[in-house]
Amino acid sequence: MAAPHVSGAAALLWRLFPQCKAADIAEALKMSAERLPGQLQVPDYAGGYGMLKVDKAYEWIQKHNPCAQTASAA
């Protein structure tokens, strides 16, 4: 049941950063996910990359991705 939540988060981020590519949005979501308790490696079959954190993904893409900087300059 994570797919609808992740899809919605991706749509939100893409709306905020329309100049970013799908790979940029996916990377932000993966890099900002919070590991679940007992999750030793990421990704794993039970928990994927962890708990979705849209606010952290927004901050991550602003800080680490050049496509976000072009939006704030415009």
C-alpha atoms as a printed R data frame, in Angstrom:
   type eleno elety resid chain resno      x      y       z
1  ATOM     1    CA   MET     A     1  0.000  0.000   0.000
2  ATOM     2    CA   ALA     A     2  2.970  2.339  -0.179
3  ATOM     3    CA   ALA     A     3  2.591  2.908  -3.928
4  ATOM     4    CA   PRO     A     4 -0.261  5.472  -3.684
5  ATOM     5    CA   HIS     A     5  1.603  7.450  -1.035
6  ATOM     6    CA   VAL     A     6  4.881  7.462  -2.930
7  ATOM     7    CA   SER     A     7  3.105  8.355  -6.180
8  ATOM     8    CA   GLY     A     8  1.374 11.268  -4.481
9  ATOM     9    CA   ALA     A     9  4.641 12.472  -2.955
10 ATOM    10    CA   ALA     A    10  6.353 12.246  -6.332
11 ATOM    11    CA   ALA     A    11  3.520 14.213  -7.959
12 ATOM    12    CA   LEU     A    12  3.775 16.909  -5.279
13 ATOM    13    CA   LEU     A    13  7.537 17.246  -5.720
14 ATOM    14    CA   TRP     A    14  7.229 17.291  -9.491
15 ATOM    15    CA   ARG     A    15  4.621 20.054  -9.203
16 ATOM    16    CA   LEU     A    16  7.053 22.078  -7.081
17 ATOM    17    CA   PHE     A    17 10.042 21.299  -9.329
18 ATOM    18    CA   PRO     A    18  8.631 20.847 -12.870
19 ATOM    19    CA   GLN     A    19 12.049 21.210 -14.475
20 ATOM    20    CA   CYS     A    20 13.376 18.116 -12.655
21 ATOM    21    CA   LYS     A    21 13.360 14.714 -14.305
22 ATOM    22    CA   ALA     A    22 11.622 11.636 -12.912
23 ATOM    23    CA   ALA     A    23 15.008 10.233 -11.874
24 ATOM    24    CA   ASP     A    24 15.705 13.401  -9.847
25 ATOM    25    CA   ILE     A    25 12.421 13.051  -7.967
26 ATOM    26    CA   ALA     A    26 12.971  9.323  -7.371
27 ATOM    27    CA   GLU     A    27 16.469  9.953  -6.050
28 ATOM    28    CA   ALA     A    28 15.198 12.620  -3.639
29 ATOM    29    CA   LEU     A    29 12.528 10.254  -2.292
30 ATOM    30    CA   LYS     A    30 15.020  7.412  -1.835
31 ATOM    31    CA   MET     A    31 17.743  9.522  -0.245
32 ATOM    32    CA   SER     A    32 15.372 11.163   2.242
33 ATOM    33    CA   ALA     A    33 13.528  8.039   3.417
34 ATOM    34    CA   GLU     A    34 13.901  7.211   7.104
35 ATOM    35    CA   ARG     A    35 15.079  3.704   7.910
36 ATOM    36    CA   LEU     A    36 12.597  1.537   9.739
37 ATOM    37    CA   PRO     A    37 13.465  0.000  13.120
38 ATOM    38    CA   GLY     A    38 15.565 -3.096  12.548
39 ATOM    39    CA   GLN     A    39 16.210 -2.277   8.900
40 ATOM    40    CA   LEU     A    40 19.852 -3.218   8.423
41 ATOM    41    CA   GLN     A    41 20.267 -2.539   4.722
42 ATOM    42    CA   VAL     A    42 18.500 -0.277   2.283
43 ATOM    43    CA   PRO     A    43 16.634 -1.226   0.201
44 ATOM    44    CA   ASP     A    44 15.303 -4.464   1.575
45 ATOM    45    CA   TYR     A    45 12.347 -6.618   0.563
46 ATOM    46    CA   ALA     A    46 10.259 -5.854   3.642
47 ATOM    47    CA   GLY     A    47 10.652 -2.096   3.994
48 ATOM    48    CA   GLY     A    48 12.063 -0.862   0.703
49 ATOM    49    CA   TYR     A    49 13.970  2.351   1.368
50 ATOM    50    CA   GLY     A    50 12.119  3.034   4.608
51 ATOM    51    CA   MET     A    51  9.460  5.516   5.687
52 ATOM    52    CA   LEU     A    52  8.488  8.217   3.222
53 ATOM    53    CA   LYS     A    53  9.413 11.731   4.388
54 ATOM    54    CA   VAL     A    54  8.143 14.250   1.829
55 ATOM    55    CA   ASP     A    55  9.429 17.271   3.759
56 ATOM    56    CA   LYS     A    56 12.915 15.768   3.849
57 ATOM    57    CA   ALA     A    57 12.702 14.950   0.127
58 ATOM    58    CA   TYR     A    58 11.797 18.585  -0.578
59 ATOM    59    CA   GLU     A    59 14.776 19.791   1.442
60 ATOM    60    CA   TRP     A    60 17.078 17.198  -0.132
61 ATOM    61    CA   ILE     A    61 16.183 18.124  -3.704
62 ATOM    62    CA   GLN     A    62 16.615 21.830  -2.965
63 ATOM    63    CA   LYS     A    63 20.048 21.251  -1.492
64 ATOM    64    CA   HIS     A    64 21.498 18.557  -3.751
65 ATOM    65    CA   ASN     A    65 19.932 18.842  -7.188
66 ATOM    66    CA   PRO     A    66 20.786 21.519  -9.784
67 ATOM    67    CA   CYS     A    67 17.284 21.318 -11.286
68 ATOM    68    CA   ALA     A    68 15.899 22.845  -8.068
69 ATOM    69    CA   GLN     A    69 18.309 25.787  -8.220
70 ATOM    70    CA   THR     A    70 17.088 26.756 -11.698
71 ATOM    71    CA   ALA     A    71 13.532 27.035 -10.342
72 ATOM    72    CA   SER     A    72 14.442 29.353  -7.486
73 ATOM    73    CA   ALA     A    73 16.450 31.605  -9.817
74 ATOM    74    CA   ALA     A    74 13.491 32.111 -12.166
